[in-house]
Amino acid sequence: MTALKGKPAPSGYPFEAVQTYVMNPKSITMGQLYGEFDLQTHECPSKSDADFFTYFESWCDDKIESNIVCMIVGDFNIGISKETCYSKTLKNIINANGMKEIVNFSTRVNKNSKTTIGLIITNASHATVNACDCSVSDHEALRITFTIIGI
């Protein structure tokens, strides 16, 4: 996307550069993608819960700017649709940074439970999210649609 910065988009507006940051890197092999069993697990939060929230709050304070559209996307392993101390803490951090979580459906469903752990946190004023069928995972794939017309 950075190669397109300044060039006109189909809408007529110029493309903007996209900055990406990896907060909790996970590598995935092709075998894992297609269902191969792996004894190693990489779950977020990988730090202690308190350390994760401290880190996330600091990261948001450092990276989020009110005049720039920001999206934080990922599997947080925190069921935001249920009222728990973890979900309340995460919601407080999101709200304190002028952001909102826009996924309003379960992103992980199995025969015993359903929860919203795949999150899209944004300050974009016109963003929607839809689920896409994902046959290689028990998580829903998410599709984000947004128009940048101001925050």
C-alpha positions as CSV (number, residue, x, y, z in Angstrom):
1,M,0.0,0.0,0.0
2,T,2.8,2.5,0.6
3,A,3.7,2.4,-3.1
4,L,0.2,3.7,-3.8
5,K,0.5,6.7,-1.4
6,G,-0.6,9.8,-3.1
7,K,-1.9,8.1,-6.3
8,P,-5.6,8.4,-7.0
9,A,-7.9,5.7,-5.9
10,P,-11.0,4.7,-7.9
11,S,-12.9,7.0,-5.6
12,G,-10.8,9.9,-6.8
13,Y,-9.2,10.5,-3.4
14,P,-5.5,9.8,-3.0
15,F,-4.3,6.6,-1.4
16,E,-2.9,7.0,2.1
17,A,0.0,5.0,3.5
18,V,-0.9,2.1,5.8
19,Q,1.3,1.5,8.9
20,T,1.2,-2.0,10.4
21,Y,2.4,-3.1,13.9
22,V,2.6,-6.6,15.1
23,M,1.7,-6.7,18.8
24,N,1.9,-10.5,19.5
25,P,3.5,-12.2,16.6
26,K,2.4,-15.7,15.7
27,S,3.8,-17.7,12.9
28,I,1.6,-20.3,11.2
29,T,2.8,-23.1,8.9
30,M,0.9,-24.4,5.9
31,G,0.3,-27.6,7.9
32,Q,-1.4,-25.6,10.7
33,L,-3.4,-23.7,8.1
34,Y,-4.8,-27.0,6.8
35,G,-5.4,-28.6,10.2
36,E,-2.2,-30.3,11.1
37,F,-1.9,-31.0,14.8
38,D,0.8,-29.0,16.5
39,L,1.8,-29.5,20.2
40,Q,2.9,-25.9,20.5
41,T,0.3,-23.3,21.2
42,H,0.5,-19.5,20.8
43,E,-2.4,-17.9,22.5
44,C,-2.9,-14.2,23.2
45,P,-2.4,-12.9,25.8
46,S,1.0,-14.5,25.9
47,K,2.1,-12.5,28.9
48,S,0.3,-12.6,32.2
49,D,-3.1,-11.0,32.0
50,A,-2.1,-7.9,33.9
51,D,1.0,-7.5,31.8
52,F,-1.0,-7.8,28.6
53,F,-3.4,-5.1,29.6
54,T,-0.6,-2.8,30.7
55,Y,1.2,-3.4,27.4
56,F,-2.0,-3.0,25.3
57,E,-2.9,0.3,27.1
58,S,0.6,1.6,26.7
59,W,0.7,0.6,23.0
60,C,-2.7,2.3,22.4
61,D,-1.5,5.5,24.1
62,D,1.6,5.5,21.9
63,K,0.2,4.5,18.5
64,I,-3.4,5.8,18.3
65,E,-3.8,9.3,17.0
66,S,-7.3,10.8,17.0
67,N,-6.9,12.3,13.5
68,I,-5.7,9.1,11.8
69,V,-8.0,6.1,11.1
70,C,-6.8,3.2,13.1
71,M,-7.8,-0.5,13.1
72,I,-6.7,-3.1,15.5
73,V,-7.6,-6.6,14.3
74,G,-6.9,-9.9,16.0
75,D,-7.8,-12.9,18.1
76,F,-7.6,-11.5,21.6
77,N,-8.8,-14.6,23.4
78,I,-11.0,-12.4,25.6
79,G,-14.7,-13.0,25.2
80,I,-15.8,-9.4,24.8
81,S,-19.5,-10.3,24.5
82,K,-19.6,-11.6,28.1
83,E,-19.3,-9.3,31.1
84,T,-16.1,-10.5,32.9
85,C,-13.2,-8.5,34.5
86,Y,-11.1,-9.1,31.4
87,S,-13.8,-7.9,28.9
88,K,-14.5,-4.8,31.1
89,T,-10.8,-4.0,31.3
90,L,-10.4,-4.4,27.5
91,K,-13.5,-2.3,26.9
92,N,-12.2,0.5,29.2
93,I,-8.9,0.6,27.3
94,I,-10.8,0.7,24.0
95,N,-13.1,3.5,25.1
96,A,-10.4,5.6,26.8
97,N,-8.6,5.7,23.4
98,G,-11.7,6.9,21.4
99,M,-12.1,3.5,19.8
100,K,-15.0,1.1,19.5
101,E,-15.2,-2.7,18.9
102,I,-17.4,-3.4,15.9
103,V,-17.8,-7.1,15.8
104,N,-21.3,-7.8,17.1
105,F,-21.6,-11.6,16.5
106,S,-19.8,-14.7,17.7
107,T,-16.5,-15.3,16.0
108,R,-15.7,-18.7,17.5
109,V,-18.5,-21.2,17.6
110,N,-18.4,-24.9,18.5
111,K,-21.0,-27.4,19.8
112,N,-20.3,-26.4,23.4
113,S,-19.9,-22.6,23.2
114,K,-19.8,-19.5,21.2
115,T,-17.9,-16.3,21.9
116,T,-16.6,-13.1,20.4
117,I,-12.8,-13.3,20.6
118,G,-11.9,-12.1,17.0
119,L,-12.1,-8.4,17.4
120,I,-11.9,-5.3,15.2
121,I,-11.2,-2.2,17.2
122,T,-11.4,1.1,15.3
123,N,-12.0,4.8,15.3
124,A,-13.3,4.7,11.7
125,S,-16.7,6.3,11.7
126,H,-18.1,4.2,8.8
127,A,-16.9,0.6,9.2
128,T,-18.8,-2.6,9.0
129,V,-17.8,-6.2,9.5
130,N,-19.2,-9.4,8.1
131,A,-18.3,-13.1,8.7
132,C,-17.0,-15.1,5.9
133,D,-17.2,-18.9,6.0
134,C,-13.9,-20.4,7.0
135,S,-13.8,-24.2,6.6
136,V,-10.2,-24.5,7.9
137,S,-10.8,-23.1,11.4
138,D,-13.3,-22.9,14.2
139,H,-13.0,-19.1,14.0
140,E,-15.0,-17.0,11.6
141,A,-13.0,-15.1,9.0
142,L,-13.8,-11.4,9.2
143,R,-14.3,-9.0,6.3
144,I,-14.0,-5.3,7.0
145,T,-15.6,-2.6,4.8
146,F,-15.0,1.0,5.5
147,T,-15.0,4.4,3.9
148,I,-12.6,7.0,5.2
149,I,-14.7,10.2,5.3
150,G,-13.5,11.4,8.7
151,I,-13.3,10.2,12.2
